[in-house]
């Protein structure tokens, strides 16, 4: 019998938007994990409970979905005029890797709240009552996010009456501004990497599909629902239990990643599951959300379903919502056309759990489209705080 021990690390388990994850202060991590590398990756995988061939995360903090297999590191910002640096890791469920290629828009909400909870924001900037503007540097994509966090008696106000489809209970509203999200930072490309609002995307084994490929919030490949045999009203169980359907979506995603220049060979997509996202759009229709709530066509501008880490998302990723709002603001994209076309500064779209409104300010500069910011509301709440434990030999 071995005498291996566990180490404990200060951590906070938080919900942000329709996701949840384990949050750490950089200074609280073991020294070997305070810098990027295999030690940090091993720690995050063990915290979440990956890789797990049972896809259950019984021996970890994860929830065996892309929305719940996440870890976050925050620290005082190294950037001028920012409060905190926010680094996000998407932990694969069944493979031994952590994807650092993008952001989580939902957990960006919790990052703003956690920054205050964790003492990373200058106390002089926190009002006794009112709204604290937390300036976040998103380190994965090198972008600024501004979180407007409500404060009561000098503490983050977590409870309230703001309702978010995909989240069971109401909470306090946090408004997020994603500044200059019109490229994904890592590649430094244009908002439309191919130079076109709509492309003919050749997908081996499937054929040629109309596609809008955009890098705003997160690189995303949009296709028309009807072109791939869907209505846009689908729920998770309609797709996630069909391995053939999921494989087709992955083929489309890989073809889009290659066309966008995010990868050079199809094999690279295996280690880049977080980006790009693949989504399909359709004009408004009546449907019943996963909660049983009836959504009428008149309540939304369009329908969107998106996949994350190879599965249909139960609601909508925050970063993908930014991509939706941005693409909707540009006349002629598939997203814009599904919403009825024309110029618009915001859209309300239907997703599997209900509806979401997102706004974006897009304009043309020297013939190229750019977006100055995208805005949406989410909420966040601490679920548990204390220490997370992992075997000492993890790192």
matplotlib code that plots the C-alpha trace (Angstrom):
import matplotlib.pyplot as plt

x = [0.0, 1.4, 1.7, 1.2, -0.2, -2.4, -1.7, -4.3, -4.5, -6.8, -9.5, -13.0, -15.7, -17.8, -20.7, -20.3, -23.2, -24.1, -20.7, -18.8, -15.2, -12.4, -10.8, -7.3, -5.2, -1.9, 0.0, -1.8, -0.6, 2.4, 5.5, 5.9, 2.3, 2.7, 4.3, 2.8, 3.9, 3.2, 3.0, 0.1, -1.6, -1.3, -2.7, -5.7, -6.5, -6.3, -8.4, -11.1, -10.7, -9.5, -8.8, -11.8, -12.8, -16.1, -16.9, -18.3, -15.5, -16.4, -12.9, -12.7, -14.4, -15.5, -19.0, -18.1, -19.4, -17.6, -19.5, -18.1, -14.6, -12.8, -10.1, -9.2, -6.2, -6.4, -3.6, -3.0, -2.6, 0.7, -1.0, -1.4, -5.0, -6.2, -7.1, -6.5, -5.0, -7.4, -6.2, -8.6, -8.0, -10.5, -9.8, -10.5, -12.9, -11.4, -8.0, -4.9, -4.6, -5.7, -6.7, -5.4, -6.4, -9.5, -11.5, -14.7, -17.2, -19.4, -16.6, -15.5, -18.4, -17.1, -13.6, -14.9, -16.6, -13.8, -11.3, -13.1, -13.7, -10.0, -8.7, -7.1, -8.9, -7.6, -10.0, -10.1, -11.9, -14.6, -17.7, -19.5, -22.7, -23.0, -21.1, -17.5, -15.9, -13.4, -10.9, -9.8, -7.0, -7.9, -4.5, -5.4, -6.6, -4.8, -8.1, -9.8, -13.1, -14.9, -17.1, -19.7, -20.1, -22.8, -21.6, -23.5, -21.9, -18.5, -19.0, -20.0, -23.8, -24.4, -28.2, -30.8, -33.7, -31.8, -32.9, -30.6, -32.0, -29.9, -29.4, -32.0, -32.1, -32.0, -29.0, -27.5, -26.9, -23.3, -22.9, -19.9, -18.2, -15.9, -13.6, -12.3, -13.2, -12.8, -9.9, -8.9, -5.6, -3.5, -3.4, -3.8, -5.9, -8.8, -12.4, -13.2, -9.9, -10.8, -11.7, -15.3, -18.6, -19.7, -17.5, -18.1, -16.5, -15.5, -15.9, -14.5, -17.2, -20.0, -19.7, -19.7, -21.5, -22.1, -20.2, -19.5, -16.2, -15.5, -12.9, -14.8, -15.1, -13.9, -13.2, -16.5, -17.7, -21.4, -23.4, -27.1, -29.2, -31.1, -27.9, -27.0, -30.4, -31.5, -34.2, -32.3, -34.7, -32.7, -31.8, -28.8, -30.4, -31.2, -27.5, -25.2, -26.4, -25.7, -22.0, -22.3, -23.8, -21.0, -18.4, -20.0, -19.8, -16.2, -15.5, -17.0, -15.1, -11.8, -12.5, -13.3, -10.2, -8.0, -9.7, -9.3, -5.6, -6.0, -4.4, -2.1, -3.1, -6.4, -4.4, -3.8, -7.5, -7.2, -5.2, -7.3, -10.8, -11.8, -11.4, -12.9, -16.5, -19.1, -22.6, -25.7, -28.3, -31.9, -34.7, -37.1, -39.4, -41.5, -39.8, -39.8, -36.6, -34.9, -36.6, -40.0, -40.5, -42.2, -40.3, -42.3, -40.9, -41.9, -39.6, -36.3, -34.5, -33.0, -32.1, -28.5, -27.2, -23.5, -21.1, -18.3, -15.6, -17.5, -21.0, -24.0, -24.0, -26.9, -27.3, -24.7, -21.0, -20.5, -17.7, -19.8, -22.6, -20.1, -19.4, -23.2, -23.8, -20.9, -21.8, -25.4, -24.3, -22.6, -25.1, -24.7, -23.3, -25.3, -26.1, -27.3, -29.4, -31.0, -32.1, -33.7, -30.8, -30.1, -28.2, -28.7, -26.9, -28.3, -30.1, -32.1, -31.4, -33.0, -30.7, -31.5, -32.2, -34.1, -33.1, -30.2, -29.8, -26.3, -25.3, -22.4, -21.0, -19.6, -18.3, -16.2, -12.7, -10.7, -13.1, -12.7, -15.2, -14.3, -16.2, -15.5, -17.2, -19.9, -22.2, -24.2, -25.5, -24.7, -24.5, -22.1, -22.1, -19.6, -20.7, -17.9, -14.6, -11.7, -9.1, -9.0, -7.0, -4.9, -2.3, 1.1, 2.7, 0.4, 2.9]
y = [0.0, 3.4, 6.3, 9.0, 12.2, 15.0, 18.6, 21.3, 24.5, 27.5, 27.6, 28.9, 27.0, 29.5, 29.7, 32.4, 32.7, 29.2, 27.7, 26.9, 26.3, 26.2, 29.6, 30.2, 33.1, 32.8, 33.4, 30.4, 27.8, 25.6, 27.3, 24.9, 25.8, 29.5, 29.4, 27.8, 24.2, 20.6, 20.9, 23.4, 21.2, 18.1, 20.1, 21.3, 17.9, 16.3, 19.0, 18.5, 14.7, 14.2, 12.3, 10.2, 7.3, 7.0, 10.7, 11.3, 13.2, 11.3, 11.8, 15.5, 18.9, 18.7, 18.0, 16.0, 18.7, 21.5, 24.0, 22.5, 21.3, 24.6, 26.2, 29.9, 31.8, 35.4, 37.8, 41.5, 42.8, 43.3, 45.6, 49.3, 50.5, 47.0, 45.5, 41.8, 39.3, 36.4, 33.1, 30.4, 26.7, 24.4, 20.9, 18.0, 15.4, 12.2, 13.3, 14.4, 18.0, 21.6, 23.9, 27.5, 28.7, 30.9, 32.5, 31.5, 34.4, 33.0, 32.7, 36.2, 37.2, 35.3, 36.6, 40.1, 39.1, 36.8, 39.7, 41.6, 38.6, 37.7, 41.1, 41.7, 45.0, 48.2, 48.8, 52.5, 51.6, 49.5, 51.6, 51.0, 50.7, 50.9, 49.3, 48.4, 48.6, 45.8, 46.1, 42.6, 41.6, 38.4, 36.8, 33.9, 36.3, 39.5, 41.5, 43.8, 42.9, 45.3, 43.8, 46.1, 44.2, 45.3, 46.0, 46.2, 47.1, 46.9, 43.3, 41.7, 41.5, 38.0, 37.6, 39.5, 39.1, 38.9, 35.7, 34.0, 31.2, 28.1, 29.0, 27.7, 30.5, 34.3, 36.4, 39.9, 41.2, 41.8, 43.7, 42.7, 44.7, 42.8, 45.5, 45.4, 41.7, 41.6, 39.2, 36.4, 37.9, 34.8, 34.8, 38.6, 38.2, 40.2, 39.9, 37.8, 35.8, 34.7, 38.3, 37.2, 37.6, 34.3, 31.5, 28.3, 25.9, 22.5, 19.8, 16.4, 13.7, 16.2, 18.7, 22.5, 24.5, 28.3, 29.5, 32.7, 32.4, 35.1, 35.9, 38.0, 36.9, 33.5, 32.1, 30.6, 28.8, 29.5, 27.4, 27.4, 24.8, 23.7, 23.0, 20.3, 18.9, 20.7, 23.2, 25.2, 24.1, 21.1, 20.4, 18.5, 15.1, 15.5, 15.7, 14.5, 10.9, 10.6, 9.8, 10.2, 13.7, 14.8, 13.4, 15.5, 18.6, 17.9, 17.6, 21.0, 22.5, 21.1, 22.4, 25.8, 25.9, 25.1, 27.8, 30.3, 29.5, 28.4, 25.0, 23.8, 20.1, 18.3, 16.4, 19.7, 20.0, 17.1, 19.4, 22.5, 21.4, 24.7, 26.8, 27.4, 26.8, 25.4, 26.8, 26.6, 29.3, 29.5, 32.1, 32.3, 29.4, 28.3, 25.7, 24.3, 24.9, 22.3, 23.6, 23.1, 26.8, 27.6, 30.1, 31.7, 32.9, 36.4, 36.5, 36.1, 37.5, 34.1, 30.7, 29.5, 26.2, 25.8, 23.0, 23.2, 20.5, 18.3, 18.4, 20.6, 23.3, 23.3, 27.1, 29.4, 30.0, 33.7, 34.1, 32.6, 35.0, 37.8, 36.2, 36.0, 39.6, 40.8, 38.7, 39.9, 43.5, 43.0, 43.0, 39.9, 37.3, 34.1, 35.2, 38.6, 37.0, 34.5, 37.5, 39.2, 41.2, 44.9, 46.9, 46.1, 46.9, 44.0, 40.6, 38.3, 34.7, 31.5, 28.7, 25.3, 26.8, 29.9, 33.3, 35.8, 39.3, 40.6, 43.9, 44.8, 48.0, 47.1, 49.5, 49.5, 50.9, 51.2, 48.6, 46.1, 45.3, 45.8, 45.8, 48.2, 46.3, 43.7, 43.9, 41.3, 40.6, 37.5, 36.7, 34.9, 33.3, 31.5, 27.9, 26.8, 28.1, 26.7, 24.2, 21.7, 18.6, 16.7, 13.9, 15.3, 13.4, 15.3, 18.0]
z = [0.0, -1.0, 1.3, -1.2, 0.1, -1.2, -1.4, -1.0, -3.0, -2.3, -4.9, -5.5, -7.4, -9.4, -11.8, -14.5, -17.0, -18.2, -17.3, -14.0, -13.2, -10.6, -10.0, -8.6, -7.8, -9.5, -6.3, -4.6, -7.2, -6.5, -7.8, -10.8, -11.9, -11.7, -15.2, -18.4, -18.9, -18.3, -14.5, -14.8, -17.4, -15.2, -12.2, -14.1, -15.6, -12.1, -10.5, -13.2, -13.2, -16.8, -18.9, -17.9, -20.2, -18.3, -19.2, -15.8, -13.8, -10.7, -9.3, -10.0, -9.9, -13.6, -14.7, -17.9, -20.3, -22.1, -19.8, -16.6, -17.5, -16.9, -14.8, -14.4, -13.1, -12.1, -11.0, -10.6, -14.1, -15.8, -18.3, -17.9, -17.0, -16.2, -12.8, -13.5, -15.9, -16.6, -18.1, -19.1, -19.6, -21.3, -20.0, -22.4, -20.9, -22.5, -23.8, -21.8, -22.7, -21.8, -24.6, -24.1, -27.6, -26.6, -24.0, -22.1, -22.3, -19.6, -17.1, -18.0, -15.9, -12.9, -13.5, -12.8, -9.6, -8.5, -9.0, -6.3, -4.0, -4.2, -3.3, -6.7, -7.3, -5.6, -2.7, -3.6, -6.8, -5.1, -4.1, -0.9, -2.9, -6.7, -9.6, -9.7, -13.2, -13.4, -16.2, -17.3, -19.6, -21.3, -21.5, -23.9, -26.7, -25.6, -25.4, -22.9, -21.2, -18.9, -16.3, -14.5, -11.2, -8.7, -5.2, -1.9, 1.4, -0.2, -1.4, -4.7, -4.9, -6.1, -5.6, -7.6, -10.0, -13.3, -15.1, -17.6, -19.8, -19.1, -15.4, -12.9, -10.4, -10.8, -9.6, -9.9, -13.4, -14.6, -17.8, -19.9, -22.6, -25.0, -26.4, -30.0, -30.3, -34.1, -34.2, -32.0, -30.9, -31.2, -35.0, -35.2, -38.4, -39.8, -38.5, -41.7, -42.1, -45.7, -46.7, -47.5, -45.6, -47.1, -48.5, -50.4, -47.9, -49.3, -46.7, -47.6, -47.6, -47.2, -50.1, -50.5, -47.9, -47.6, -44.6, -42.7, -40.9, -38.4, -35.7, -33.2, -29.6, -30.7, -34.2, -35.4, -38.5, -39.2, -41.7, -42.6, -40.6, -43.7, -45.7, -43.2, -42.7, -39.5, -38.5, -36.0, -33.2, -32.1, -28.5, -27.1, -27.2, -30.9, -31.8, -29.0, -29.1, -32.8, -33.4, -37.1, -36.8, -34.4, -36.8, -39.6, -37.5, -36.7, -40.4, -41.0, -38.1, -39.4, -42.9, -41.5, -39.3, -42.3, -44.4, -41.6, -41.2, -37.6, -38.4, -41.1, -41.2, -40.2, -37.5, -35.6, -34.9, -32.4, -30.1, -30.8, -29.8, -28.2, -31.4, -33.8, -32.8, -35.3, -35.3, -37.5, -38.0, -39.1, -39.4, -36.4, -35.6, -32.7, -30.5, -27.0, -25.0, -22.9, -19.8, -21.4, -21.9, -25.2, -27.4, -30.2, -33.5, -32.6, -29.6, -31.5, -34.6, -35.5, -34.1, -33.4, -32.2, -31.5, -30.6, -28.0, -27.6, -30.0, -28.4, -28.9, -26.1, -23.7, -24.1, -25.8, -25.1, -24.3, -26.8, -29.5, -28.5, -29.3, -32.7, -33.3, -32.4, -34.5, -37.5, -37.2, -37.3, -40.7, -43.6, -45.8, -43.4, -42.9, -39.4, -40.6, -43.4, -41.0, -38.9, -41.8, -43.2, -43.0, -40.4, -36.8, -33.5, -31.5, -31.9, -29.7, -30.7, -29.7, -28.3, -26.8, -23.3, -24.3, -25.7, -25.3, -26.5, -27.6, -29.0, -31.2, -32.8, -36.2, -38.9, -42.1, -41.9, -45.2, -46.7, -43.9, -41.2, -37.6, -34.3, -31.5, -28.8, -28.0, -25.0, -23.1, -19.6, -17.5, -13.8, -11.5, -8.1, -5.8, -5.3, -2.9, -1.6, 0.3, -1.0, -3.8, -3.2, -5.7, -5.2, -4.5, -7.4, -9.9, -10.3]

ax = plt.figure().add_subplot(projection="3d")
ax.plot(x, y, z, "-o")
ax.set_aspect("equal")
plt.show()
